[in-house]
Structures are given as structure tokens and as C-alpha cells.
Amino acid sequence: MIRRAILVTLGVAVGGLAALVVALALSSAPISSERFDAETLAPIANDPISDSWSRTCELFGASEIPAAEELEVDAQGRIYASTQDGRIVRVTPDGNAAQIETVARPGGRPNGLTLERTGHLLVSDGYHVPASRISPDGTIERLPWLEGGDSAVAADGTVYFPSLPTWRRTGHVITDFALLMLEAHPSGQLRAWHPDSGKVEVLVDGLLIPDGVKLSANEDFVAVNEFSAFRITRHWLRGPKAGTTDTLIENLPGTPDGLATDGSGVFYVAIPLLRSQMLDAVNRRPALKNQLAKLVLWAGPRLLGDGPTHQTGLGVVLAIDESGQVTKRYLDPTGVVGAGITTAVPHGDSLWIASLSGYGVARCAR
């Protein structure tokens, strides 16, 4: 009897799987993918490696800060985090403890965070609600022109920010982002908002999922991550190359997400998803990606959550100078803040990290 029940159950499962495969094969693809040829991944062998780096990390807010995708640190050393449950929280370290408070609830799912010199915080969402400017007292001003992830504010108040193409397909953020990666359509932009005129200018077009944006120490160029192209693009603002665009660094070992700078010529890029030969091979096959998109569309809302998990995995942060040379690697095999680091912000001797897939923020040695 038990054997028969098992056989019937397996038969139903196999039949259901077969029906799903047929249904997916006969359905239309939700995207029209493009081929992307990444260079053969070369190991970064000559830069110093901080093997025991994660042992220096102290975790704060593990039960109070879910999925802090982005961080900012102010002049007083207070950390601001955007959380999965729609809050902006402020972490004030005090030795081995910290005070954690909610600063504002701008709505939606806050994404990029950028501090202005006035102490106001620019908060982008890019999916649910318009972006915001939050005053130190928590007052929220809506900014319909601001999009995308992290932005950068110049000394004259100009805001440089990424803009993604229209990608709201399903209402499920992770599913839509996966479809965007598979599509590989270079339709992202780097834009600039000018406070004197209130106008938005397109500086660079044809980017593959632009994400973090930061200025060089002298503000002679602005750097923007291209998440699914495994590179950081540079647009020159001053000097003999002003108005031109080139590559700061390419062939990264994974997807560049959060981008930060120490103000003295070093960028810190968080890499939450590492490359593989299989991933590079899939990127070269548009027809296969179109079929995978069908599966993502079906499985995403059913199997992928929007919130953090307790999974751990290798976290990687690269320190890169303004010539595009990697000067140091920070490796976290323990996944102290989650399965992959999405933001790494320097402050003094510390590097503050967090993850879209984990809990809390961590203070680590720099």
C-alpha cells in the first residue's frame, strides 16, 4: 500500500512537471534578450587579500534592520540604512553597542541613499513610490526626477544618479530584476540634476543596469556601476577628456552593486553575485535566456521572497583607485550580513557593510 502511494505520488509529480514544461515551451517569452559577451574571467591575483577580514566585524541590529540594501555614514559617524520594511533607520554606535532609531518611513521599498552637505538624505525607490529628500527632522519632500540606486552630490549641489529602463512587469521586485538581467538591453542612463535650473541632463546612455554612482576626489569624473556588465564606467566632467566616457575597470569577478568612496581617491565596490563560466555562457545565448525568463516569470513570485533570509555566502568588497587598479580585496566567507554584500561604506578606520539578503549592519576593519 505504501509503495503504491509513493509510486502514485511520484507519477503525479512527474506528470505535473511535464505539463509545466510543455506549458512553458508553448508560452511566449516575456522578454527579448540580447547577447552579452563578457571577457573570460581573469583571477585577481596581485592585489592584497584580507583573508581574516570578517573576523573583525561587529554586527548591529540583527533583529531590527532587515535587508539594508544601502548605507550612508554622516560626519558624526552615524549610519543610515534603507530597510526592506520601508524604513530609514539611523544607527549611532557607542562602543560595542548601538542606538537604533527610525528616522522616516518614505513608503515603498527604499533603495539608494545619499547624504547632501546640508544633512538632508536623498532616498530613491525606483519601483513603488517617487524618490524623497528627507530633512534631519524627518520631513519628507518628494522628488519625481530622482530614480535608480545610489547617487552622488557634487560641491555645487548637482546630483548624479542612475536611471533604469521601464522594468515594472510583474509587481514582484526580484522577479522583475531577474528579467532585466536576462534581457541585457543597454537602455540604462547616467543623469545629472542641476539645482540652478531644476533640469535633468542625460550624460551617458546605453548602460547595462546602472547602479551605484560616485564622484572622484576632485570631481573631475563620475563613476557608475554597470551591474550586469561586470564593469564600472567613467564619465569625465573636467579636464581634456570632459564630456567623454570610458571604462574605469572591467571584467570584474561579479556584479558591482553599491559604490562608495573615502574622499581621497579610493572607491569601494560591493559585489553580491559572483560570476561563473555557466553565467557567462548563458549571457551569450539570447534564445536560452528567453526560455529561462519564462521559468523566472512562473517561479519568481512563488519561490522568491522579497525579504531577507538567514542564508550565508561569500561576500566580496573591492577597493579600487582612480586609475582603475584593485588595491585590496575584502572577503567574507562567513556571510556575516547575508549571502552577498550589497553596500560597503568607509568611515575612518572602519568599513560598514550590509546586504539585501540579510539582517543588520556590520562594522569591520578597513
N, C-alpha and C positions, 0 to 999 in steps of 0.2 A: 504493500500500500504506500509506504513512504517513498520507495523507489519510483513508483508510478507518479506520485505527486511531484517529485523532483523533476522527472522527465517532462511532465506537463508544463511545469513552471518554466523550465529551460526552453521548451518549444514555444511557449507564448513570448518569452523574452526575445528569442531569435526571430520569430515572426514579426514582432513589433519593431525590432531593429531593421529588418529587411524592408518593412513598409516605410520606415523613416528614410532609409537610404534612397528608395525609389521616389518618395515624395520630394526629397531634396534635389535629386537628379533632374526631376521634371519641372521644378520651380525656376523662376527667373532669378538671376543674381541681383542682389540689392546694390551692387557697385559695378563700376567698370574699371578694373585695376590697370595700373601702368607698371611696366618693368622698371626695377631699380637695381643697378649693378653696383654693389659695394666692392671696394677693393678687398683683396684677400687679407684677412685679418692678420696683422703682424703683432707679435707679442711685444709689450713694452718692457724691454729688458735692462735698460741702463739707468733708469731713474731710481732714486732711493725708495725702499718699500718700508712702510711702517707695519711690520707683521703683528706686533703685540698691541697695536693701537687701541683695539676695542677693550682691552683690559683697563684702560684709563677712563672709560666712560662712566658717568653717573646718570642714572635715569630719573627724570622728574615727571610727575603727573601721569603715571601709568594707568591710573583709574579715572583720570579727569580729562585727558586730552586724547580723543580718538582720531586717528588718521590725520595728523598735522602735515598736510602736503607741503606747505611753505612756512618759512620762518623769517623774521626780521629782528634785528637787535638794535636798540636805540643807544644814545650816547651814555645813558646811565647803566647800560648793561642789562636792561630788561628785555625779555624775549617775547615777541608777539607770534602767535600761531593761528593758522586758519584750520578749523576742525570740521570733521565730517558731519557733525550735527548742527552746522550752521552758525557757529560762534567764532568770534575773535577773542582769544584769551591772552592774557599777559602773565608771564612768569617772572617773578622777581626772586633771583637766587639769594640765599642767605646761608653761606657755608654749605653744608651738605643737605640743607632743606631749601624749600622754595615756597613763596606765596603765589597761589594761582587764582586769578580772578577773571571774570568775563567782562570784556570791555564793551562789546557791542554784538548785536545779532542782525547783520545786514540782510539775512534771508538767503535762500538758495543754498548752494554749496560753495563757500568762499574758496578761492584758489590763490592767485598771486597776491603777494603783499609787498608794498614798497613804502618806505618812510620818506616823507618830504622833509626839507630842512625846518619847516615850521612845526614839526611834530605831528602833522596830520598823516594818516595812514591811507594809502591808496589800496583798495581791495577789489580785485577783479573776480568775476564769476564765470562768465563765458558760456553759461548754459541756462541757468534758471532765471536770474534777475540781472538788471543793469549793475554795472560796477559802482563803487562807492568811494567817497572820501570821508574818512571818519576823523573827527576832531579829537583832541586829547580828552575832552569831557564826554565823548561817546556820541556826539551829534552826527547823524548820517546825512550826507549830501549825495544824491545820485549823479553818476557820470555816464551818460549814454554813449560817449565816444570811446571809453576805455574798454578794451577787450583782452582776451587771452590770459597768459600766465604772468610771471614776474615782469615788472617794468623797471625803468631806470629814470631818475630825475637829475637833470643837469643843473649846474650852478645858476643858470638863468631861468630855471623853472620849466624848461622843456621836458616833456615826458616822452620817453621812447618805449614803445610797447609792441608785443606781437599780436597779430590778428590771424585767426584761423578761418578757413572757409566755412561756409554753412555746413554743419555736420550733425545737426539735431535730427536724427532719423527716427529713433525708437522711444525716446524719453528715458532710456537707461544709459547712464553716462559711460560705464565701462564698455558696454556693447558698442556704442557709437564710436568711442575712441579706437576700439579694435578694428572696426570697419574702416575708419580713417587711415589707420596704419596699413591695412591691407591694400587700400586703394592707391596709396603712394602718388597722389596727384599733387604736383608742386604749385599749390594755389595760396599758400600762406604768405603773409606780408610782415615787414617791419615798418611801423608807422611812427610818426612824431606829432605830438600835440603841442602847439605853440601858444603859450599863455597870453602873449600880447595881442594876437589876433583871434584866438579861440579856434583856429583852423587845424585840421588834421592833414598831414602830408604823408604820402606813401614813399618811403625811402628805398625799400627793396621788395621786389615781387618774386614769385616763383619759389617760395621756400617750402620745405617738407616738414610740416608740423613745427612751426617756430614756437619756442617755449621761453626759457629764461633769457632776460636781456640785462646787460650791464655795460657801463661806460669804462673806458680805460682811465688810468690815474689822472692823465692830463686832459681827458675828454677830447682826445683827437680822433678816437674811433668808438663805435658802439658794437658790442659783440652780441650775437643772438644764437641760441642753441637751435639746431635742426634735429628734432627728436628722432625721427625715423630715417635720417640720412647719416647718422653717426658722425656729425661734424658740428663745428662752431663757425659761423660765418661772421665776417667783419665788414662793417661799412664805415668808410673814412669820413670824418666830419671836418677835419682841418688838415693843413699841410698840402704838399704837392699831389697827394692822392685824393684830396677832398672830392666827395661825390661818387667815388668808385667803390666797388665791392669786391672782396676776395675772401679767401679762407684762412681763418686763424689756425685751426687744426682740424684734420680729417682722419678717417679710419680709426675712430675711437673704438674701444672694446665693448661698447654698449650704447644705449640710448641716453644722450645728455638731457637731464631734466632741470633741476634747479641750478641757477648760476649766481654766484656771489663774488665779491671782491673785497680785499683787505684795504683798498685805497692806496696801496703802494706798488701796484703793478702785478699782483698775483690774483688770478681767478680760481675759484673753487667750483668744480662742476660735479654734481651728484649723478651717478649712473645706476638707476634702479634695475634695469633689464640688460643682462649681458648677451652679447652676440654668440652665435654658434654657426657651424657650417650649414646646419639644416635651415636656420633662419635666413641666412644669406641665399641659399638655394631657392627657398620659397619666394623670396623677393624678386628673383629673376624669372618667375613663371606666373604671368598675369592670369592665365586660364585656371591654374590651380588656386590662385588667390580668390578668384571669383567663386569657385566652388566652396572654399573654406568660409567665405563670407556668408554663404547660406547657412552653414552649420553654426557660425557665430550668432547670426540673427535668430536662429531657433533656440540655441542653448544658452546664450548670454543671460537673458532675464531669468532663466530657470536655474542656472548653475552658478552664475557670478553674482556676488553681492556688491552693494555699493559701499559697505563699511569696512573697517579694519578686520584683520584676522590675527590669530596668535601664531601664525606660521613664521618661521625664521628662515633666513637665507643670506647669501653673501651680499654684503653692502660694499660699494666702491665709491670713493671720492678721489678725484684727481686735482692736484694743484698745477696750474698752467701759467707760465709767464706771458708777457705781452708779445713775445715773439712766436708763441705757439708751442713752446717746449714744455713737456711734462717734467716738473721738478720733484714731485713726490706723489706717491700712491698711499692712500689710506684704505686698508682692508678690514672689513668687519665680518668674519665668517660666522659669528655668533648671532647676527641679526638682532642686535640689541634694541633697535627701534622698529623692527619688522623685517619683511622679506627683501626689501630693497630701499636704499636711502634715496629720497627724492629732493632733499634740500640739505645744504651744508653751509653754514654762515660763520665766518670767523669773527672773533671779538677778543682782543688781547691775545693771551696765550691759549685760548680755547677755540674749539670748533663745535658749534651747536648743530646737531643733526636731528632729522625726523623722517618719517616715512608715511606715504599714503596708505600703506597696508598694515600699519602697526599702531602702537599706543605710546603716548608720552613723547618727551623731547629729551635728548641726552647731551650732556656737556662732556666733551672729550678733549684730550690734549691736541695742540696744534704743532 
